[in-house]
């Protein structure tokens, strides 16, 4: 394969002739030889931001031509065909095209400069090909002079990250709602089916499967509400801010209009920050958003840990059976493992680790910039994708197909000393304790134990044991006097 030679102020390097990347990306690849994958979602979003920048540039050129029809511009403008080629190439990047030529890993130094330059090279070389030129012929379209026009790594890359996060948050929001809907259906279906409620993994008081699922549904409702607020936290972006948010060397027209074009391209609620230095240097919004993602992970882990326990062989007669999804062992025939809960728990703990990384690296921002955005952004996107995947598999592979053995739950409850708590208002704690002791000693139900000691009429006992009475929110004196 033939090569081409590219140069920068450091020196020259040989590049494969047909490569869309260039010297800047190749230097970075050699400097950061790790294998962490760069998120394609972020790559696509860089294409969107670049496209908005080129469209804004075209609008700026048009406005300048109308204001100075004689063409007496203080700055040179690109030819229209070059602008069109850049717009078309950026649009291709926004669809994920040419990603095989993006060679920067997920973790790199330089605050994202390598990310920006690799995309600039891809766009410039793609545009050159469209104009009948060869990749690397930067006399006609240059990765910096043209593809990076009126841009800085420090406004393009964080803006693109926020765009990618918002798109993923839309998917997460939809996924939470699907999962919540499935859990709500289980809550309604099993509303009055009794089971034992547990505290500290010990039998406690009567409850129901409906109440179990209602607690999960409520937690998912909070998750959805919190995720819906993330867009407000991320919407302030800084295109046109330049190196540190001062807009130095950037036309005011571009600063005022670039975000509007980005909003039109994406349909997202992005808005130009009123304080561009703040939007450039401070990443606390990312910390806040990831904390919300982490909260969702916490709720999912709690939920699947409960279900895994109730569906385990350790629990004896199973009140809950989860779908059998795959063979669980290469040596133990017939074994099936709770792989969906295990995947969700593993994902949650990865997110907890990412949260520590994001928190500490966001705090490492120094003066006007945070140099660690590549690692921060990669972790943010990984966490979002893990939560989207967790919600999807819980909806499709766990809650769709879960079996509630209501009869088993009720039988366990009536044979559990915990049922005697419902009798305390009528017979007092000490008599209830005696009844519980008898039940435990003989392994009999509350009905059978009461027949032996007759602490309450069987008619009244059976009335109390009805689901609608056991599941009431507290009791009224009228209930006791019936």
C-alpha atoms as one frame of an Amber mdcrd trajectory, in Angstrom:
protein
   0.000   0.000   0.000   1.357   3.399  -0.947   1.751   6.222   1.525   1.486
   9.975   1.530   3.625  12.335   3.577   2.022  14.839   5.918   3.780  17.495
   7.979   3.103  19.658  10.999   5.325  21.986  13.007   6.851  18.988  14.800
   7.908  17.151  11.655   6.661  14.713   8.988   5.015  11.291   9.025   4.001
   8.668   6.489   0.220   8.129   6.260  -1.554   5.391   4.253  -2.532   7.038
   0.969  -6.244   6.249   1.269  -6.574   7.022   4.990  -9.043   9.731   5.938
  -7.138  10.421   9.142  -3.941  12.446   9.070  -0.793  13.304  10.969  -2.540
  14.749  14.024  -4.619  11.618  14.592  -1.697   9.289  13.944   0.523  11.106
  16.442  -2.252  10.804  19.019  -2.743   7.113  18.258   0.955   6.547  18.918
   0.876   8.665  22.070  -2.220   6.944  23.499  -1.787   3.256  22.597  -4.626
   2.029  24.783  -7.572  -0.011  23.548 -10.450   1.855  25.170 -13.174   2.334
  22.588 -14.248   5.855  21.687 -18.058   6.115  21.699 -19.530   6.314  18.212
 -22.371   8.410  19.668 -19.887  11.163  20.533 -18.276  10.869  17.100 -21.669
  11.346  15.418 -22.404  14.349  17.618 -19.098  15.978  16.625 -20.306  15.659
  13.035 -23.535  17.439  13.973 -21.699  20.270  15.713 -19.288  20.650  12.787
 -22.214  20.711  10.376 -23.894  23.464  12.388 -20.616  25.406  12.312 -20.323
  25.131   8.518 -23.955  26.126   8.007 -23.360  29.121  10.279 -20.226  29.955
   8.305 -22.238  29.905   5.052 -24.842  32.189   6.644 -22.067  34.519   7.821
 -20.602  34.675   4.326 -24.018  35.460   2.867 -24.683  38.177   5.459 -21.247
  39.697   4.799 -21.900  39.683   1.040 -25.192  41.483   1.537 -23.617  44.075
   3.822 -20.550  44.555   1.608 -21.763  43.869  -1.938 -18.485  45.125  -3.391
 -16.747  42.200  -1.722 -14.428  44.329   0.390 -14.153  41.830   3.240 -11.549
  42.115   5.945 -11.179  38.318   5.920 -11.045  35.802   3.048 -14.001  33.442
   2.640 -13.989  29.873   1.381 -15.505  29.139  -2.006 -19.097  27.963  -1.923
 -18.160  24.553  -3.323 -15.722  24.021  -0.463 -18.374  24.993   2.079 -20.860
  22.597   0.467 -18.318  19.769   0.518 -17.621  20.385   4.197 -21.332  20.422
   5.040 -21.919  17.189   3.144 -18.904  15.498   4.757 -19.919  16.575   8.267
 -23.407  15.224   7.630 -21.862  11.853   6.766 -19.893  11.874  10.023 -23.103
  12.662  11.908 -24.523   9.398  10.530 -21.484   7.440  11.728 -19.859   7.145
   8.297 -16.045   6.846   8.128 -15.842   5.823  11.775 -13.231   3.229  10.828
 -10.886   6.166  10.139 -11.366   7.547  13.644  -8.346   6.119  15.476  -8.384
   7.974  18.820  -9.099   5.794  21.882 -11.680   6.615  24.512  -9.061   7.865
  26.968  -6.564  10.410  25.684  -4.722  13.513  26.807  -5.184  17.007  25.489
  -8.765  17.887  26.502 -10.134  16.378  23.290  -7.813  18.060  20.774  -7.032
  14.663  19.246 -10.750  13.923  18.896 -11.340  17.247  17.189  -8.367  16.929
  14.861  -9.190  13.367  13.814 -12.711  14.450  12.856 -11.322  17.543  11.100
  -9.046  15.289   9.063 -11.871  12.907   8.185 -14.113  15.781   7.095 -11.357
  17.544   5.147 -10.240  14.391   3.322 -13.808  13.298   2.587 -14.508  16.774
   1.180 -11.334  16.571  -0.936 -12.493  13.296  -2.454 -15.881  14.860  -3.238
 -14.047  17.610  -5.133 -11.985  15.134  -7.117  -8.821  15.586  -5.049  -6.710
  13.083  -3.138  -6.688  12.719   0.638  -3.937  14.823   2.147  -4.023  17.489
  -0.578  -4.562  20.176   1.997  -3.765  23.030  -0.406  -7.448  22.926  -1.309
  -9.135  21.945   1.952  -7.121  21.990   5.170  -8.150  20.234   8.419  -7.408
  23.361  10.448  -7.832  26.299   8.080 -11.117  25.017   6.671 -12.581  22.077
   8.618 -11.938  23.830  11.942 -13.064  27.287  10.852 -14.141  29.496  13.796
 -13.954  26.478  16.095 -11.906  25.261  19.008 -11.634  21.822  20.554 -12.811
  23.492  23.739 -16.196  24.471  22.359 -16.831  21.743  19.751 -15.999  18.661
  21.821 -17.909  19.467  25.048 -20.883  20.658  23.010 -20.833  17.406  21.040
 -20.654  15.431  24.277 -23.766  17.165  25.596 -25.568  16.512  22.309 -24.695
  12.810  22.454 -25.793  12.618  26.097 -29.148  14.245  25.320 -29.874  11.756
  22.545 -29.025   8.890  24.888 -31.103  10.433  27.663 -34.095  10.393  25.307
 -33.573   6.647  24.899 -33.128   6.187  28.644 -36.290   8.133  29.387 -38.264
   5.956  26.965 -36.702   2.789  28.404 -37.609   3.718  31.973 -41.191   4.362
  30.921 -41.465   0.973  29.199 -40.084  -0.761  32.266 -42.325   1.225  34.576
 -45.354   0.301  32.490 -44.494  -3.391  32.743 -44.031  -3.148  36.526 -47.287
  -1.191  36.923 -49.131  -3.956  35.061 -47.754  -6.515  37.512 -48.767  -4.269
  40.402 -52.359  -4.083  39.128 -52.586  -7.803  38.327 -51.327  -8.947  41.734
 -52.654  -6.090  43.869 -54.415  -8.222  46.519 -52.317 -11.380  46.365 -50.741
 -11.869  49.787 -47.130 -12.520  50.652 -44.836 -12.055  53.646 -43.083  -8.714
  53.971 -39.484  -8.938  55.173 -37.199  -6.681  57.181 -33.507  -7.504  57.517
 -34.189 -10.733  55.573 -36.506 -11.916  58.355 -40.266 -12.438  58.161 -41.939
  -9.243  59.366 -45.587  -8.444  58.544 -48.185  -9.290  55.899 -47.898  -7.584
  52.560 -48.786  -8.281  48.930 -47.146  -8.703  45.565 -49.000  -5.571  44.499
 -47.280  -3.556  47.200 -43.909  -5.057  46.258 -44.287  -3.970  42.645 -45.835
  -0.628  43.614 -42.630   0.272  45.479 -40.586  -0.514  42.358 -42.992   1.448
  40.166 -42.750   4.488  42.418 -38.952   4.366  42.357 -38.994   4.153  38.550
 -41.342   7.154  38.460 -38.777   9.163  40.389 -36.065   7.954  38.038 -38.078
   9.093  35.020 -38.715  12.506  36.591 -35.048  13.004  37.433 -33.894  11.937
  33.958 -36.394  14.348  32.373 -34.653  17.180  34.239 -31.218  16.277  32.857
 -31.902  18.127  29.605 -32.193  21.349  31.572 -28.809  20.679  33.158 -27.080
  19.960  29.843 -28.683  22.445  27.489 -26.183  25.299  27.951 -23.468  24.912
  25.303 -20.555  27.031  24.133 -20.089  27.031  20.309 -18.142  30.120  19.302
 -16.581  30.433  22.725 -13.162  29.577  21.318 -10.297  28.444  23.478 -11.568
  29.619  26.884 -15.017  31.047  26.223 -13.999  34.621  25.405 -14.814  34.277
  21.699 -11.378  35.558  20.724 -10.810  35.405  16.935 -14.416  34.307  16.336
 -16.971  36.559  14.536 -19.784  37.711  16.771 -22.264  36.619  14.096 -20.939
  33.066  14.435 -21.125  33.137  18.237 -24.730  34.311  18.156 -25.973  31.949
  15.448 -24.073  28.650  15.725 -26.159  27.259  18.579 -29.394  28.157  16.765
 -28.307  26.086  13.773 -27.298  23.237  16.079 -30.737  23.331  17.670 -32.378
  23.141  14.240 -30.187  20.216  13.167 -30.694  18.158  16.313 -34.154  19.120
  17.559 -32.619  19.290  21.014 -33.217  22.111  23.541 -29.641  23.400  23.336
 -29.066  27.068  24.124 -26.026  29.337  24.026 -24.650  29.835  27.489 -24.797
  33.388  28.767 -21.442  32.764  30.410 -19.219  31.035  27.884 -16.141  30.881
  30.157 -18.241  29.026  32.720 -19.573  26.612  30.085 -15.992  25.996  28.938
 -14.293  25.461  32.281 -16.883  23.958  34.658 -18.271  20.445  34.273 -20.428
  20.203  37.386 -23.520  19.666  35.204 -21.998  16.353  34.102 -21.460  15.364
  37.737 -25.100  16.133  38.506 -26.437  14.248  35.494 -24.324  11.210  36.229
 -25.546  11.219  39.813 -29.071  10.916  38.424 -27.984   7.999  36.237 -26.395
   6.448  39.326 -29.640   6.868  41.269 -31.425   4.864  38.597 -28.737   2.181
  38.829 -29.259   2.013  42.598 -33.004   1.484  42.163 -32.498  -1.199  39.533
 -29.957  -3.051  41.678 -32.298  -3.018  44.669 -35.157  -4.278  42.520 -33.332
  -7.151  40.849 -31.592  -8.163  44.087 -35.018  -8.593  45.686 -36.393 -10.587
  42.792 -33.288 -12.760  42.549 -33.630 -13.569  46.262 -37.343 -14.375  46.095
 -36.757 -16.564  43.016 -33.743 -18.384  44.464 -33.607 -22.025  45.470 -32.540
 -20.853  48.934 -36.025 -19.437  49.547 -37.662 -22.882  49.446 -41.043 -22.907
  47.715 -40.709 -20.058  45.265 -43.145 -17.168  45.412 -41.626 -15.760  42.226
 -40.206 -17.573  39.215 -38.119 -15.668  36.695 -37.863 -16.654  33.025 -35.351
 -19.362  32.174 -33.191 -17.541  29.625 -30.092 -19.672  29.073 -28.235 -22.736
  30.303 -26.438 -21.928  33.523 -23.581 -24.365  33.585 -21.219 -26.306  31.372
 -21.029 -29.098  33.950 -24.266 -29.042  36.013 -27.168 -30.300  33.871 -30.400
 -28.328  34.021 -28.970 -25.447  36.036 -30.360 -22.014  35.136 -28.853 -18.860
  36.606 -30.452 -15.446  37.250 -28.363 -13.892  34.475 -30.562 -10.825  33.941
 -30.308  -9.639  37.566 -26.582 -10.424  37.478 -26.126  -8.306  34.332 -28.025
  -5.415  35.899 -26.059  -5.601  39.147 -22.761  -5.744  37.245 -23.824  -2.733
  35.173 -24.830  -0.809  38.284 -21.442  -1.336  39.902 -19.679  -0.219  36.738
 -21.738   2.959  36.948 -20.769   3.472  40.598 -17.115   3.237  39.535 -17.710
   5.662  36.672 -19.353   8.062  39.098 -16.185   8.221  41.177 -14.080   8.757
  38.052 -16.361  11.502  36.723 -16.569  13.262  40.076 -12.825  13.303  40.645
 -11.857  14.239  37.078 -14.446  17.003  36.838 -12.915  18.428  40.003  -9.499
  18.253  38.311 -10.402  21.076  35.944  -7.697  23.726  36.125  -8.364  27.437
  35.597 -10.046  27.898  32.193 -10.283  24.266  31.049 -10.668  20.642  32.059
  -8.071  18.474  30.307  -9.796  15.200  31.183 -12.960  15.543  29.103 -12.216
  12.463  26.926 -12.210  10.095  29.922 -15.164  11.895  31.529 -17.269  11.782
  28.372 -16.440   8.168  27.611 -17.510   7.152  31.113 -20.714   9.220  30.892
 -21.743   7.575  27.637 -20.858   4.107  28.905 -23.066   4.611  31.970 -26.014
   5.795  29.900 -25.732   2.909  27.459 -25.516   0.416  30.320 -28.680   1.805
  31.902 -30.510   1.777  28.568 -29.460  -1.852  28.116 -30.456  -2.745  31.682
 -33.937  -1.278  31.299 -34.420  -3.024  27.958 -33.408  -6.473  29.199 -35.447
  -6.134  32.393 -38.519  -5.233  30.349 -38.078  -7.951  27.721 -36.284 -10.743
  29.549 -37.340 -10.529  33.199 -40.647  -8.795  33.851 -42.155 -10.083  30.618
 -42.469 -13.703  31.666 -42.136 -13.458  35.435 -44.472 -15.858  37.280 -46.094
 -15.001  40.614 -47.107 -18.023  42.671 -49.818 -16.323  44.672 -50.948 -19.499
  46.405 -47.449 -20.174  47.673 -47.143 -16.632  48.968 -50.421 -16.805  50.887
 -49.698 -20.253  52.322 -46.289 -19.086  53.555 -47.876 -16.029  55.128 -50.568
 -17.943  57.032 -47.939 -20.357  58.354 -45.576 -17.548  59.319 -45.530 -16.133
  62.875 -45.355 -12.711  61.188 -49.114 -12.915  60.556 -49.783 -12.491  64.269
 -48.832  -8.810  64.037 -52.241  -8.260  62.436 -53.888  -9.534  65.649 -52.028
  -7.259  68.071 -54.752  -4.530  68.146 -57.288  -7.170  69.198 -55.396  -9.542
  71.500 -52.313  -7.551  72.502 -48.626  -8.148  71.927 -48.095 -10.868  74.547
 -50.954 -13.138  73.422 -49.906 -12.600  69.810 -46.367 -13.607  70.801 -47.677
 -16.790  72.450 -49.619 -17.611  69.294 -46.524 -16.989  67.165 -44.442 -19.219
  69.439 -46.937 -22.049  69.100 -47.033 -21.699  65.313 -43.265 -21.871  65.117
 -42.935 -24.785  67.528 -45.471 -26.971  65.746 -45.067 -25.641  62.204 -48.785
 -24.926  61.925 -50.845 -22.100  60.458 -52.324 -19.230  62.468 -55.767 -20.752
  62.002 -54.654 -24.099  63.415 -52.791 -22.465  66.305 -55.796 -20.326  67.242
 -57.987 -23.422  67.335 -55.683 -24.832  69.994 -55.537 -21.772  72.268 -58.709
 -19.923  71.162 -57.437 -16.367  71.677 -59.884 -14.984  69.115 -63.029 -16.286
  67.456 -62.390 -18.098  64.210 -64.995 -15.940  62.481 -63.167 -12.755  63.463
 -59.794 -14.281  62.600 -60.954 -15.204  59.103 -62.277 -11.672  58.627 -58.915
 -10.190  59.620 -57.096 -12.543  57.246 -58.973 -11.271  54.205 -56.562  -9.451
  51.834 -58.595  -6.251  51.881 -58.240  -6.085  55.673 -54.611  -7.151  55.928
 -53.634  -4.593  53.295 -55.509  -1.603  54.705 -53.466   1.459  55.549 -53.754
   1.260  59.328 -57.035   0.471  61.142 -60.000   2.398  62.500 -61.886   1.675
  65.728 -64.887   0.583  63.663 -62.726  -2.229  62.268 -61.955  -3.515  65.780
 -65.594  -3.345  66.905 -66.974  -5.365  63.991
